[in-house]
């Protein structure tokens, strides 16, 4: 089964050390011991490992990353598996345990003869499931829950559990409140947000104005994958022009272009199914109302950007207003 757009987008995100460090501090700080000071970690303390121990039939359809984390007095591994499936995998505790055992097997083989020494110890692994499906995660977190009569066998059953992070349970507002690239990207991917594509894209476009150059660049690097996912979900085909825009442009230009393409596709769809006579008149009236609303939003954004001293070229690019419309708005402020 070939890797889908979601798998590619999440794997690319987690493979970015800068974003993974944010992810580590934001979601996993409480799961790591004090001997690993998460806030003190730098990019030099992270090393992404290959995941050849994952069976090929699974790794092709899952986003998996493994990092070696080096603290001042300790070292640990963090293994993250991203689940996109709408149906929950109830064998997850067993799957994760088997992955960790396979990793340890490979680790022992790499160490060689030294692994037979009395003082040899296996490295700790923090297993994480990052779930971004729309339904509630109902699979057990503790391995013992998947073993029959586990309570009767007590200490003979592995005391194993994994850390679950469910994106659907994260408040979209809270994700944006972090004010960085990770928050913006997770906001777009969040299945529980109520905004449609146009509203989410516009909100993100305004959000980008307050980001630092570094965070804006980081968002741009990973935004195209998420926009492809959202546009396909809305039924918009990715043609050559749109694909070129996604590959070359900055985040704000991408968002503006895709909003226009989205409106164009929706308008064409409405026209194809439009009835003659009164229905056509009503549809035109609704379209005029929507265009008026979009114009009012553009004017509001333009006023805010004028107050912030933004250049005219940037305001036109962000709002879609014409130079003459912007001049009228500027004259009205005087």
LOMIKE-44240 format. One record per residue (C-alpha): x, y, z. Coordinates in nm, 3 decimals. Layout:
N
+---------+---------+---------+
!      px !      py !      pz !
+---------+---------+---------+
!       X !       Y !       Z !
...
+---------+---------+---------+
This chain:
334
+---------+---------+---------+
!      px !      py !      pz !
+---------+---------+---------+
!   0.000 !   0.000 !   0.000 !
!   0.169 !   0.323 !  -0.112 !
!   0.230 !   0.604 !   0.129 !
!  -0.047 !   0.866 !   0.118 !
!  -0.036 !   1.244 !   0.146 !
!  -0.097 !   1.239 !   0.520 !
!   0.185 !   0.993 !   0.580 !
!   0.425 !   1.202 !   0.373 !
!   0.327 !   1.527 !   0.544 !
!   0.360 !   1.391 !   0.898 !
!   0.679 !   1.199 !   0.831 !
!   0.836 !   1.510 !   0.680 !
!   0.725 !   1.719 !   0.978 !
!   0.857 !   1.477 !   1.240 !
!   1.180 !   1.431 !   1.048 !
!   1.250 !   1.804 !   1.086 !
!   1.465 !   1.830 !   1.400 !
!   1.347 !   2.185 !   1.471 !
!   0.981 !   2.083 !   1.475 !
!   1.051 !   1.761 !   1.661 !
!   1.224 !   1.954 !   1.938 !
!   0.911 !   2.171 !   1.972 !
!   0.698 !   1.856 !   1.971 !
!   0.916 !   1.702 !   2.241 !
!   0.892 !   2.005 !   2.469 !
!   0.522 !   2.060 !   2.414 !
!   0.384 !   1.707 !   2.444 !
!   0.644 !   1.478 !   2.598 !
!   0.820 !   1.685 !   2.863 !
!   0.620 !   1.527 !   3.145 !
!   0.701 !   1.176 !   3.019 !
!   1.077 !   1.212 !   3.035 !
!   1.272 !   1.192 !   3.363 !
!   1.436 !   1.492 !   3.527 !
!   1.780 !   1.363 !   3.429 !
!   1.689 !   1.467 !   3.075 !
!   1.626 !   1.841 !   3.086 !
!   1.399 !   1.885 !   2.784 !
!   1.416 !   2.265 !   2.791 !
!   1.796 !   2.253 !   2.782 !
!   1.810 !   2.022 !   2.480 !
!   1.947 !   2.163 !   2.155 !
!   1.937 !   2.035 !   1.800 !
!   2.281 !   1.883 !   1.860 !
!   2.125 !   1.662 !   2.128 !
!   1.884 !   1.503 !   1.879 !
!   1.982 !   1.233 !   1.633 !
!   1.724 !   1.081 !   1.402 !
!   1.778 !   0.707 !   1.357 !
!   1.669 !   0.489 !   1.068 !
!   1.373 !   0.259 !   1.130 !
!   1.474 !  -0.049 !   0.933 !
!   1.343 !  -0.265 !   1.216 !
!   0.983 !  -0.180 !   1.117 !
!   0.832 !  -0.452 !   0.891 !
!   0.808 !  -0.322 !   0.531 !
!   0.435 !  -0.397 !   0.505 !
!   0.373 !  -0.163 !   0.801 !
!   0.628 !   0.113 !   0.745 !
!   0.487 !   0.179 !   0.397 !
!   0.159 !   0.299 !   0.547 !
!   0.269 !   0.453 !   0.874 !
!   0.466 !   0.758 !   0.967 !
!   0.734 !   0.644 !   1.208 !
!   1.035 !   0.826 !   1.344 !
!   1.295 !   0.726 !   1.600 !
!   1.516 !   0.981 !   1.775 !
!   1.807 !   0.936 !   2.011 !
!   1.787 !   1.202 !   2.282 !
!   2.109 !   1.290 !   2.462 !
!   2.071 !   1.465 !   2.796 !
!   2.348 !   1.578 !   3.031 !
!   2.343 !   1.259 !   3.241 !
!   2.131 !   1.020 !   3.037 !
!   2.035 !   0.901 !   2.691 !
!   1.702 !   0.769 !   2.568 !
!   1.515 !   0.694 !   2.248 !
!   1.177 !   0.835 !   2.148 !
!   0.978 !   0.635 !   1.895 !
!   0.671 !   0.804 !   1.744 !
!   0.414 !   0.624 !   1.534 !
!   0.153 !   0.843 !   1.363 !
!  -0.187 !   0.685 !   1.307 !
!  -0.417 !   0.837 !   1.042 !
!  -0.671 !   0.556 !   1.025 !
!  -1.029 !   0.640 !   1.118 !
!  -1.060 !   0.288 !   1.261 !
!  -0.860 !   0.243 !   1.581 !
!  -0.593 !  -0.029 !   1.590 !
!  -0.676 !  -0.229 !   1.903 !
!  -0.355 !  -0.432 !   1.876 !
!  -0.149 !  -0.118 !   1.921 !
!   0.010 !  -0.219 !   2.257 !
!   0.136 !  -0.544 !   2.105 !
!   0.254 !  -0.377 !   1.784 !
!   0.454 !  -0.116 !   1.974 !
!   0.606 !  -0.372 !   2.207 !
!   0.712 !  -0.581 !   1.908 !
!   0.871 !  -0.274 !   1.742 !
!   1.068 !  -0.193 !   2.055 !
!   1.190 !  -0.552 !   2.090 !
!   1.299 !  -0.545 !   1.725 !
!   1.486 !  -0.220 !   1.790 !
!   1.658 !  -0.371 !   2.093 !
!   1.750 !  -0.677 !   1.888 !
!   1.915 !  -0.456 !   1.629 !
!   2.084 !  -0.257 !   1.905 !
!   2.235 !  -0.572 !   2.058 !
!   2.359 !  -0.684 !   1.717 !
!   2.525 !  -0.348 !   1.662 !
!   2.696 !  -0.354 !   2.003 !
!   2.827 !  -0.703 !   1.936 !
!   3.034 !  -0.885 !   2.196 !
!   3.007 !  -0.597 !   2.443 !
!   2.636 !  -0.677 !   2.486 !
!   2.733 !  -1.000 !   2.668 !
!   2.905 !  -0.813 !   2.950 !
!   2.740 !  -0.799 !   3.291 !
!   2.725 !  -0.419 !   3.291 !
!   2.554 !  -0.397 !   2.949 !
!   2.206 !  -0.241 !   2.966 !
!   1.948 !  -0.182 !   2.697 !
!   1.861 !   0.182 !   2.628 !
!   1.517 !   0.312 !   2.738 !
!   1.258 !   0.380 !   2.467 !
!   0.959 !   0.612 !   2.506 !
!   0.687 !   0.484 !   2.269 !
!   0.439 !   0.746 !   2.143 !
!   0.125 !   0.714 !   1.933 !
!   0.026 !   1.040 !   1.768 !
!  -0.333 !   1.000 !   1.653 !
!  -0.500 !   1.251 !   1.421 !
!  -0.817 !   1.060 !   1.333 !
!  -1.162 !   1.211 !   1.382 !
!  -1.305 !   0.933 !   1.600 !
!  -1.219 !   0.879 !   1.966 !
!  -0.919 !   0.656 !   2.039 !
!  -1.049 !   0.350 !   2.222 !
!  -0.755 !   0.108 !   2.200 !
!  -0.593 !   0.010 !   2.533 !
!  -0.276 !   0.191 !   2.634 !
!  -0.152 !  -0.080 !   2.873 !
!  -0.016 !  -0.401 !   2.725 !
!  -0.167 !  -0.614 !   3.003 !
!  -0.514 !  -0.524 !   2.879 !
!  -0.445 !  -0.732 !   2.568 !
!  -0.344 !  -1.045 !   2.766 !
!  -0.606 !  -1.291 !   2.882 !
!  -0.624 !  -1.331 !   3.264 !
!  -0.340 !  -1.080 !   3.302 !
!  -0.435 !  -0.995 !   3.662 !
!  -0.392 !  -1.359 !   3.764 !
!  -0.038 !  -1.366 !   3.630 !
!   0.069 !  -1.031 !   3.775 !
!   0.444 !  -0.972 !   3.748 !
!   0.485 !  -1.226 !   3.467 !
!   0.313 !  -0.992 !   3.221 !
!   0.523 !  -0.705 !   3.075 !
!   0.438 !  -0.377 !   3.250 !
!   0.432 !  -0.182 !   2.927 !
!   0.233 !   0.119 !   2.809 !
!   0.263 !   0.386 !   2.544 !
!   0.201 !   0.759 !   2.546 !
!  -0.108 !   0.857 !   2.345 !
!  -0.139 !   1.203 !   2.191 !
!  -0.477 !   1.250 !   2.021 !
!  -0.489 !   1.558 !   1.799 !
!  -0.871 !   1.555 !   1.792 !
!  -0.868 !   1.621 !   2.168 !
!  -0.649 !   1.930 !   2.134 !
!  -0.834 !   2.261 !   2.125 !
!  -0.765 !   2.435 !   1.790 !
!  -0.745 !   2.769 !   1.972 !
!  -0.484 !   2.631 !   2.210 !
!  -0.276 !   2.504 !   1.919 !
!  -0.272 !   2.846 !   1.755 !
!  -0.197 !   3.016 !   2.086 !
!   0.153 !   2.867 !   2.082 !
!   0.231 !   3.118 !   1.811 !
!   0.471 !   2.903 !   1.610 !
!   0.498 !   2.673 !   1.308 !
!   0.411 !   2.355 !   1.497 !
!   0.091 !   2.509 !   1.633 !
!  -0.009 !   2.634 !   1.287 !
!   0.046 !   2.300 !   1.118 !
!  -0.130 !   2.100 !   1.388 !
!  -0.419 !   2.347 !   1.372 !
!  -0.462 !   2.274 !   1.000 !
!  -0.447 !   1.899 !   1.061 !
!  -0.682 !   1.906 !   1.362 !
!  -0.998 !   1.708 !   1.274 !
!  -1.204 !   1.877 !   1.547 !
!  -1.180 !   2.234 !   1.417 !
!  -1.510 !   2.371 !   1.289 !
!  -1.374 !   2.608 !   1.023 !
!  -1.403 !   2.517 !   0.656 !
!  -1.107 !   2.551 !   0.422 !
!  -1.161 !   2.918 !   0.335 !
!  -1.200 !   3.023 !   0.697 !
!  -0.904 !   2.813 !   0.815 !
!  -0.681 !   2.940 !   0.534 !
!  -0.772 !   3.302 !   0.602 !
!  -0.715 !   3.260 !   0.972 !
!  -0.376 !   3.101 !   0.913 !
!  -0.281 !   3.374 !   0.668 !
!  -0.344 !   3.642 !   0.931 !
!  -0.169 !   3.426 !   1.191 !
!   0.146 !   3.423 !   0.977 !
!   0.174 !   3.802 !   1.003 !
!   0.279 !   3.777 !   1.366 !
!   0.531 !   3.498 !   1.323 !
!   0.904 !   3.557 !   1.323 !
!   1.089 !   3.510 !   0.995 !
!   1.226 !   3.178 !   1.118 !
!   0.885 !   3.042 !   1.219 !
!   0.726 !   3.167 !   0.896 !
!   0.996 !   2.993 !   0.693 !
!   0.948 !   2.675 !   0.893 !
!   0.571 !   2.688 !   0.835 !
!   0.619 !   2.740 !   0.461 !
!   0.849 !   2.438 !   0.439 !
!   0.576 !   2.206 !   0.564 !
!   0.255 !   2.387 !   0.468 !
!   0.228 !   2.259 !   0.113 !
!   0.174 !   1.899 !   0.225 !
!  -0.114 !   1.994 !   0.453 !
!  -0.273 !   2.220 !   0.192 !
!  -0.269 !   1.934 !  -0.058 !
!  -0.452 !   1.718 !   0.195 !
!  -0.714 !   1.984 !   0.269 !
!  -0.776 !   2.071 !  -0.094 !
!  -0.821 !   1.706 !  -0.195 !
!  -1.058 !   1.665 !   0.098 !
!  -1.263 !   1.955 !  -0.041 !
!  -1.263 !   1.794 !  -0.388 !
!  -1.029 !   2.043 !  -0.559 !
!  -0.796 !   1.895 !  -0.817 !
!  -0.428 !   1.988 !  -0.791 !
!  -0.343 !   2.108 !  -1.143 !
!   0.002 !   2.206 !  -1.274 !
!  -0.037 !   2.574 !  -1.188 !
!  -0.149 !   2.499 !  -0.833 !
!   0.126 !   2.242 !  -0.788 !
!   0.386 !   2.493 !  -0.908 !
!   0.253 !   2.751 !  -0.661 !
!   0.280 !   2.500 !  -0.379 !
!   0.638 !   2.418 !  -0.464 !
!   0.774 !   2.770 !  -0.518 !
!   0.581 !   3.029 !  -0.322 !
!   0.587 !   3.151 !   0.036 !
!   0.311 !   3.052 !   0.277 !
!   0.101 !   3.367 !   0.242 !
!   0.110 !   3.353 !  -0.139 !
!   0.021 !   2.983 !  -0.134 !
!  -0.277 !   3.048 !   0.089 !
!  -0.402 !   3.341 !  -0.119 !
!  -0.373 !   3.149 !  -0.444 !
!  -0.544 !   2.841 !  -0.306 !
!  -0.829 !   3.048 !  -0.163 !
!  -0.889 !   3.196 !  -0.507 !
!  -0.875 !   2.852 !  -0.670 !
!  -1.113 !   2.717 !  -0.410 !
!  -1.366 !   2.995 !  -0.469 !
!  -1.331 !   2.950 !  -0.844 !
!  -1.393 !   2.574 !  -0.823 !
!  -1.693 !   2.621 !  -0.595 !
!  -1.838 !   2.887 !  -0.824 !
!  -1.795 !   2.665 !  -1.131 !
!  -1.957 !   2.378 !  -0.943 !
!  -2.253 !   2.596 !  -0.852 !
!  -2.290 !   2.718 !  -1.210 !
!  -2.295 !   2.364 !  -1.348 !
!  -2.577 !   2.268 !  -1.115 !
!  -2.763 !   2.599 !  -1.126 !
!  -3.124 !   2.594 !  -1.226 !
!  -3.271 !   2.847 !  -1.467 !
!  -3.504 !   3.133 !  -1.381 !
!  -3.562 !   3.228 !  -1.018 !
!  -3.306 !   2.979 !  -0.886 !
!  -3.038 !   3.148 !  -1.096 !
!  -3.140 !   3.486 !  -0.960 !
!  -3.129 !   3.362 !  -0.602 !
!  -2.787 !   3.206 !  -0.655 !
!  -2.650 !   3.529 !  -0.801 !
!  -2.786 !   3.715 !  -0.502 !
!  -2.618 !   3.475 !  -0.262 !
!  -2.292 !   3.504 !  -0.457 !
!  -2.310 !   3.883 !  -0.441 !
!  -2.362 !   3.856 !  -0.066 !
!  -2.062 !   3.629 !  -0.029 !
!  -1.846 !   3.859 !  -0.244 !
!  -1.955 !   4.152 !  -0.032 !
!  -1.859 !   3.962 !   0.282 !
!  -1.520 !   3.873 !   0.135 !
!  -1.464 !   4.238 !   0.035 !
!  -1.551 !   4.355 !   0.386 !
!  -1.304 !   4.105 !   0.530 !
!  -1.035 !   4.229 !   0.287 !
!  -1.103 !   4.591 !   0.387 !
!  -1.081 !   4.502 !   0.756 !
!  -0.748 !   4.325 !   0.705 !
!  -0.617 !   4.611 !   0.491 !
!  -0.702 !   4.866 !   0.761 !
!  -0.517 !   4.660 !   1.022 !
!  -0.213 !   4.627 !   0.797 !
!  -0.215 !   4.998 !   0.717 !
!  -0.216 !   5.072 !   1.088 !
!   0.084 !   4.839 !   1.124 !
!   0.269 !   5.028 !   0.849 !
!   0.279 !   4.736 !   0.605 !
!   0.380 !   4.821 !   0.242 !
!   0.111 !   4.853 !  -0.026 !
!   0.237 !   4.559 !  -0.233 !
!   0.213 !   4.325 !   0.065 !
!  -0.138 !   4.445 !   0.158 !
!  -0.265 !   4.385 !  -0.196 !
!  -0.108 !   4.038 !  -0.199 !
!  -0.263 !   3.943 !   0.136 !
!  -0.613 !   4.084 !   0.076 !
!  -0.668 !   4.041 !  -0.297 !
!  -0.778 !   4.406 !  -0.320 !
!  -0.696 !   4.611 !  -0.629 !
!  -0.461 !   4.913 !  -0.607 !
!  -0.755 !   5.146 !  -0.666 !
!  -0.956 !   4.984 !  -0.387 !
!  -0.662 !   5.015 !  -0.150 !
!  -0.621 !   5.381 !  -0.247 !
!  -0.986 !   5.447 !  -0.162 !
!  -0.940 !   5.280 !   0.178 !
!  -0.626 !   5.486 !   0.245 !
!  -0.801 !   5.810 !   0.142 !
!  -1.092 !   5.725 !   0.370 !
!  -0.857 !   5.709 !   0.669 !
!  -0.726 !   6.060 !   0.615 !
+---------+---------+---------+
